[in-house]
Amino acid sequence: MKIMIINGPNLNLLGKREPEVYGSSSFEEYFEGLKKAFHDVDLHYYQSNVEGELINKIHEVGFSFDAILLNAGGYTHTSVAISDAIAAVTTPTLEVHISNIYKREEFRHKSIISKSCVGMISGLGLKGYALGILYFQ
């Protein structure tokens, strides 16, 4: 099984940004733990703050990987283009959010990308990524 984790804007600041919400470890540290825990899964990771780069990565892996875990960050609520990219590829995508988007500002309650995803994990911290991998196994 080959899974791509794609993180969007500001997720490069995990471990530094609002640790009470997002935790105190970087995603790279967490990803190393995921690779050890799921040693039988070929895990890949990509992060960008740029919408077009996220779309390019979805296009690149969206026909050859078994699954995509996508945390589109703020683009979740604004990007029709990312939603269209997910819909255009054959690899199933699971939407992941570290925080509970429904406990945040009203504008974050609407996900534009959800309609193109197989499901959503929200509010379970970094553990949501591990649960996403388990879903696809």
Protein Blocks (a to p, Z undefined) as FASTA:
>chain_A
ZZdddddehklmgojlokllnopadfklmmmmmmmmmmmbccdddddfbfklmmmmmmmm
mmmbmbdcddekjmlmmmmklmmmmmmpmbdcddddfbafklmcfklmpcfklmmpgbdc
ehjajmlmmmmmmmmZZ
